Protein backbone atom coordinates (compact mmCIF):
# COMPACT_ATOMS: atom_id res chain seq x y z
CA UNK A 1 0.00 0.00 0.00
CA UNK A 2 2.73 2.41 -1.05
CA UNK A 3 2.01 5.52 -3.10
CA UNK A 4 4.47 7.66 -5.01
CA UNK A 5 3.12 10.93 -6.35
CA UNK A 6 4.28 13.89 -8.39
CA UNK A 7 3.30 17.44 -7.51
CA UNK A 8 3.19 20.09 -10.22
CA UNK A 9 3.47 23.47 -8.52
CA UNK A 10 3.10 27.01 -9.77
CA UNK A 11 6.57 27.79 -8.41
CA UNK A 12 9.41 26.27 -6.44
CA UNK A 13 8.27 28.08 -3.28
CA UNK A 14 5.17 25.88 -3.20
CA UNK A 15 7.06 22.63 -2.58
CA UNK A 16 6.14 22.88 1.08
CA UNK A 17 2.82 21.38 0.02
CA UNK A 18 4.45 17.97 -0.45
CA UNK A 19 4.55 17.01 3.23
CA UNK A 20 0.92 18.01 3.74
CA UNK A 21 -0.21 16.03 0.70
CA UNK A 22 1.73 13.03 1.97
CA UNK A 23 -0.19 13.31 5.26
CA UNK A 24 -3.51 13.47 3.42
CA UNK A 25 -2.61 10.34 1.44
CA UNK A 26 -1.77 8.45 4.64
CA UNK A 27 -5.03 9.55 6.20
CA UNK A 28 -6.80 8.25 3.10
CA UNK A 29 -5.39 4.77 3.63
CA UNK A 30 -1.88 4.64 2.18
CA UNK A 31 0.69 3.02 4.45
CA UNK A 32 3.76 4.64 2.93
CA UNK A 33 3.85 7.75 0.75
CA UNK A 34 6.57 9.50 -1.18
CA UNK A 35 5.83 12.82 -2.82
CA UNK A 36 8.13 14.63 -5.24
CA UNK A 37 7.78 18.17 -6.59
CA UNK A 38 10.31 18.31 -9.43
CA UNK A 39 11.85 21.64 -10.38
CA UNK A 40 10.54 21.91 -13.92
CA UNK A 41 12.12 25.33 -14.41
CA UNK A 42 15.58 23.77 -14.01
CA UNK A 43 15.13 21.51 -17.03
CA UNK A 44 17.22 22.30 -20.13
CA UNK A 45 13.92 22.94 -21.92
CA UNK A 46 11.34 24.00 -19.30
CA UNK A 47 7.78 22.96 -20.22
CA UNK A 48 6.21 26.39 -19.83
CA UNK A 49 2.91 27.07 -18.11
CA UNK A 50 0.54 24.65 -19.85
CA UNK A 51 -0.78 21.94 -17.53
CA UNK A 52 -0.36 19.12 -20.06
CA UNK A 53 3.27 19.97 -20.75
CA UNK A 54 4.07 20.34 -17.06
CA UNK A 55 2.43 17.04 -16.14
CA UNK A 56 4.25 15.17 -18.90
CA UNK A 57 7.56 16.60 -17.72
CA UNK A 58 6.80 15.80 -14.08
CA UNK A 59 5.91 12.19 -14.86
CA UNK A 60 9.21 11.77 -16.68
CA UNK A 61 11.09 13.13 -13.67
CA UNK A 62 9.10 11.08 -11.16
CA UNK A 63 9.08 7.57 -12.65
CA UNK A 64 6.53 5.23 -11.17
CA UNK A 65 4.23 8.02 -9.97
CA UNK A 66 0.78 6.56 -9.33
CA UNK A 67 -0.85 9.89 -8.55
CA UNK A 68 -0.45 13.46 -9.75
CA UNK A 69 -1.29 16.61 -7.80
CA UNK A 70 -1.58 19.80 -9.86
CA UNK A 71 -1.47 23.12 -8.04
CA UNK A 72 -3.07 26.21 -9.53
CA UNK A 73 -4.18 29.25 -7.57
CA UNK A 74 -7.77 30.15 -8.41
CA UNK A 75 -6.94 33.89 -8.63
CA UNK A 76 -10.71 34.38 -8.34
CA UNK A 77 -13.45 34.00 -5.74
CA UNK A 78 -14.17 30.51 -7.09
CA UNK A 79 -12.17 27.67 -8.61
CA UNK A 80 -14.11 27.15 -11.84
CA UNK A 81 -11.46 28.39 -14.27
CA UNK A 82 -8.54 26.71 -12.48
CA UNK A 83 -10.37 23.39 -12.23
CA UNK A 84 -11.25 23.59 -15.93
CA UNK A 85 -7.64 24.39 -16.84
CA UNK A 86 -6.35 21.40 -14.89
CA UNK A 87 -8.96 18.97 -16.20
CA UNK A 88 -8.39 20.09 -19.78
CA UNK A 89 -4.64 19.68 -19.45
CA UNK A 90 -4.83 16.26 -17.83
CA UNK A 91 -7.13 15.04 -20.62
CA UNK A 92 -4.30 15.63 -23.09
CA UNK A 93 -1.80 13.46 -21.18
CA UNK A 94 -2.03 9.90 -22.44
CA UNK A 95 -1.80 7.30 -19.69
CA UNK A 96 -1.89 9.87 -16.91
CA UNK A 97 -2.48 8.35 -13.47
CA UNK A 98 -5.30 9.65 -11.25
CA UNK A 99 -4.92 13.34 -10.55
CA UNK A 100 -5.93 15.71 -7.77
CA UNK A 101 -6.35 19.47 -8.30
CA UNK A 102 -4.84 21.66 -5.59
CA UNK A 103 -6.70 24.94 -6.00
CA UNK A 104 -6.56 27.47 -3.16
CA UNK A 105 -9.07 30.33 -3.33
CA UNK A 106 -7.89 32.91 -4.13
CA UNK A 107 -4.18 32.19 -3.68
CA UNK A 108 -2.12 29.73 -1.66
CA UNK A 109 -1.36 32.54 0.78
CA UNK A 110 -5.03 32.44 1.82
CA UNK A 111 -4.31 29.15 3.58
CA UNK A 112 -1.44 30.80 5.45
CA UNK A 113 -3.71 33.55 6.78
CA UNK A 114 -5.44 30.97 8.96
CA UNK A 115 -2.75 30.77 11.67
CA UNK A 116 -2.16 33.99 13.59
CA UNK A 117 0.21 32.41 16.19
CA UNK A 118 2.39 31.02 13.40
CA UNK A 119 2.55 34.42 11.72
CA UNK A 120 3.62 36.08 14.97
CA UNK A 121 6.22 33.38 15.58
CA UNK A 122 7.71 33.67 12.09
CA UNK A 123 7.78 37.44 12.63
CA UNK A 124 9.97 36.78 15.69
CA UNK A 125 7.45 38.37 18.03
CA UNK A 126 5.30 35.47 19.31
CA UNK A 127 4.05 37.42 22.31
CA UNK A 128 2.98 40.44 20.29
CA UNK A 129 -0.55 41.78 20.43
CA UNK A 130 -0.65 44.37 17.65
CA UNK A 131 -3.64 43.94 15.29
CA UNK A 132 -2.70 42.00 12.14
CA UNK A 133 -5.79 42.73 10.09
CA UNK A 134 -6.42 39.06 9.40
CA UNK A 135 -9.83 38.13 7.98
CA UNK A 136 -12.12 35.77 9.83
CA UNK A 137 -12.04 32.18 8.64
CA UNK A 138 -15.47 32.57 7.04
CA UNK A 139 -14.18 35.45 4.91
CA UNK A 140 -10.72 34.25 3.96
CA UNK A 141 -11.75 32.88 0.56
CA UNK A 142 -13.55 36.11 -0.30
CA UNK A 143 -10.53 38.22 0.65
CA UNK A 144 -8.76 39.63 -2.38
CA UNK A 145 -4.97 39.70 -2.66
CA UNK A 146 -4.15 37.31 0.22
CA UNK A 147 -0.45 37.44 -0.63
CA UNK A 148 -0.37 41.17 0.08
CA UNK A 149 -2.50 40.65 3.20
CA UNK A 150 -0.03 38.06 4.46
CA UNK A 151 2.93 40.36 3.83
CA UNK A 152 1.17 43.17 5.70
CA UNK A 153 0.31 40.87 8.61
CA UNK A 154 3.93 39.78 8.96
CA UNK A 155 5.08 43.40 9.02
CA UNK A 156 2.44 44.30 11.61
CA UNK A 157 3.49 41.34 13.74
CA UNK A 158 7.24 41.92 13.71
CA UNK A 159 7.31 45.34 15.43
CA UNK A 160 10.53 46.26 13.59
CA UNK A 161 11.54 49.63 12.19
CA UNK A 162 14.21 51.16 10.02
CA UNK A 163 16.73 48.91 8.32
CA UNK A 164 15.64 45.92 10.34
CA UNK A 165 12.12 46.29 8.99
CA UNK A 166 13.34 46.63 5.41
CA UNK A 167 15.44 43.49 5.81
CA UNK A 168 12.43 41.68 7.22
CA UNK A 169 10.25 42.81 4.30
CA UNK A 170 12.78 41.41 1.84
CA UNK A 171 12.67 38.03 3.58
CA UNK A 172 8.99 37.49 2.72
CA UNK A 173 9.62 34.54 0.34
CA UNK A 174 11.53 32.70 3.06
CA UNK A 175 8.95 33.51 5.73
CA UNK A 176 6.15 32.41 3.42
CA UNK A 177 7.94 29.10 2.85
CA UNK A 178 8.27 28.58 6.60
CA UNK A 179 4.58 29.28 7.14
CA UNK A 180 3.67 26.79 4.42
CA UNK A 181 5.85 24.11 5.99
CA UNK A 182 4.25 24.74 9.39
CA UNK A 183 0.67 24.83 8.11
CA UNK A 184 -1.58 23.02 10.59
CA UNK A 185 -3.84 20.96 8.37
CA UNK A 186 -6.07 20.23 11.36
CA UNK A 187 -6.39 23.91 12.21
CA UNK A 188 -8.51 26.68 10.76
CA UNK A 189 -7.49 25.79 7.20
CA UNK A 190 -9.49 22.58 7.53
CA UNK A 191 -12.66 24.69 7.63
CA UNK A 192 -12.06 26.30 4.23
CA UNK A 193 -14.12 24.83 1.36
CA UNK A 194 -11.14 24.69 -1.01
CA UNK A 195 -9.13 22.69 1.52
CA UNK A 196 -12.07 20.40 2.20
CA UNK A 197 -12.37 19.73 -1.52
CA UNK A 198 -8.67 18.90 -1.66
CA UNK A 199 -9.09 16.41 1.19
CA UNK A 200 -12.10 14.80 -0.47
CA UNK A 201 -10.45 14.58 -3.89
CA UNK A 202 -7.29 13.13 -2.36
CA UNK A 203 -9.26 10.51 -0.46
CA UNK A 204 -11.08 9.42 -3.61
CA UNK A 205 -7.90 9.32 -5.71
CA UNK A 206 -5.98 7.32 -3.11
CA UNK A 207 -8.79 4.77 -2.94
CA UNK A 208 -8.57 4.34 -6.71
CA UNK A 209 -4.80 3.81 -6.56
CA UNK A 210 -5.01 1.35 -3.67
CA UNK A 211 -7.81 -0.58 -5.36
CA UNK A 212 -5.70 -0.90 -8.50
CA UNK A 213 -2.81 -2.19 -6.40
CA UNK A 214 -5.02 -4.84 -4.79
CA UNK A 215 -6.38 -5.97 -8.15
CA UNK A 216 -2.87 -6.40 -9.53
CA UNK A 217 -1.92 -8.51 -6.52
CA UNK A 218 -5.09 -10.61 -6.57
CA UNK A 219 -6.64 -10.61 -10.07
CA UNK A 220 -9.22 -13.19 -8.95
CA UNK A 221 -10.30 -16.37 -10.75
CA UNK A 222 -9.35 -16.76 -14.39
N, C-alpha and C positions, 0 to 999 in steps of 0.2 A: 504493500500500500504506500509506495513512494511516488511522489510527484515532483517533477522538474518543470519549472515554468520560465518563460521569458517575459520580461516587462518592457514594453515600448513606452518611453517617457517623452515628455515635451522638451526636456532638457536634463543635463547631467545632475542638476541640483535636486531633481525629484527622485533620485535613487533611494532615498530614505524610505520610500514606500515599500521597498522589497520586504523588509522585516515584518511590516504590518500585514502584507498580503500572505506571507508565509504563515503567520499566526491564524489568519482567517481560513487558510486551507487546512490547517491542523484541526481547527474547531469544526470544520466541515467533514472531518473523518479521515484525513490523510494521517499516516503515522510518521512519515518523514517527508520533509519538503525542502527543496532547494530552488531558490529564485535567483535569476540573473537579469540584470538590467544592462545590456551591452551598450558601450559608448559608440553609437552609430556615427557620430560626427568625426570620430577618429579614424574611420575607414578611409582608405586611399580614394575611394569614390563614394562619398556620403550619399545616402538614398534620398535626401531631400525631405519634404514635409508630408508627402502623400502616405496615407496609412498603409496601402498595399505594399509600397516599396519598402517602408520601414519594417513591416512585419516580415516580409521575405528576408530582408537583411538580418533581422534579429533571429529568425529560425536557423539561418546558416551559422550564426555565431553561437547559438545555444542548441547544439545537436541533441536530439532526444527529448526536446521540450514537448510535454503532453498537454500544455495549457499556455495560452497567451493572454496577458493583460495588456490593454492598450489605454494609456492615459491621455486624455484631452480635457483641458479646462472648458467648461461650457461657455464662458465669456458672455453669458446671458442669464436671465432669471430662470431659465429652464434648460433642460439638456437635450432638447429635440434635435437641434442641428448637429451637436457633437455626436450623439448616438447614431444619427443617420450617416455621418461621415465615417464613423468606425465600422458600422455594418456594411456600408458600401465598399469600403476598402477591403475588409475581410472576405467579402464575396468574390473578390478578384484573386485571392491567394489559393491556388489549387492545393488540396491536401492539408489545409490549415487545421490544426487541432482546435478543440473548443476554445472560445475566447470570452473574456470578461471585460466590458468597458469600465474604465475608472474615470468618472466624470464629475469632478467637484463643481458645485454651483456657488459662486460664479467662477472662482479660481481656487486653486489648491490652498492658497493662503486663508481662505474662509475656514477651512478645517483647523487651522492654527490659531484662529481667533477664539477658539472654544476654551482655552486653558489660561486663565489669567495668572495663576501662580507660576506656571511655566514661563510665561512672558516676563514676569518680574524677576524670576531666577536667572534667566538668560540675560536680562538687563543688569545683572549683578547688584540688584537691590531687592532681594526677596521680601524684606520687611516693609517695603514702601507702601504708601497708602494714597498716593496721588491718583486722581481719576485717569483712566486710560481710554475712555471713550469707546469701550467695546460694546458691540450690539448684544442684545439678549439672544439666547439660543434660537428663539422662535423667529428672529429677524435676520439671522446671519445670512441665509441664502437669498435674502432680498436686499442685502447691503452691497451697493456698488463699490467697485475698486477695493476689494479686501486686501490686496497687496499693499496699497498705500495706507490703509487703516492699520495694518499690522506694523508697518514701519513707524507710523505715528505713535502707536501704543508702546512700542519698544523705547522710543525717545522719551515719551512721558514717564515711563517706568524707571529709566536709568538715573535721572536726577543729575546728569552731567551738564557741564557748560564749557564754553571755550573750545580749545583744541581737543580736549578729551571727548567732548560731544561730537565734534566733527569726525574724529577717529571712529567713534562708536557708530555713527551714521554709515560710514563707509564699510563697516563690517556686517551690514544687513544680510548679504548672501550667506555668510557663515552662520549668523544667528538664526536665520530662517531654516538652514539645514539642521541645526541642533534641535529646533522646535519640532521639525518633522520627525526626526529620529525619536524624540521623546513623546510623541503624540500618544495620548492615552485612549486607546480604541474602545475602552469601556467607560470613558468619561462622557462629557457633553456631546462630543462628536457623534456618538452612537445614536443621538436623538435626531440628527439631521437626515432628511429624506434621501439625499444623494448617497450618504454613507450607508443607510439601511438598504438601498438598492444594490450597492456594491456587495454588501454582505450576502444578500439574497442571491445575486447572480453568481457569486463565488461558490456558495453552497451548492447551487444547481450544477455548475460546471464541474466541481470536484466529484459530485456523485456520478456524473457521466463518465469521467476519467476512471474512477474506481470500478465502476460497473464493467467498463471495457477491459480493465485489467483482470477482473474475476472471470470474465468470459474467455479470455485467452488462456487462463490457467485451467479452466474446467469447461471445455466446449460442449459438454453434455454428450448424450448418446449419438452415435453416428449411424 
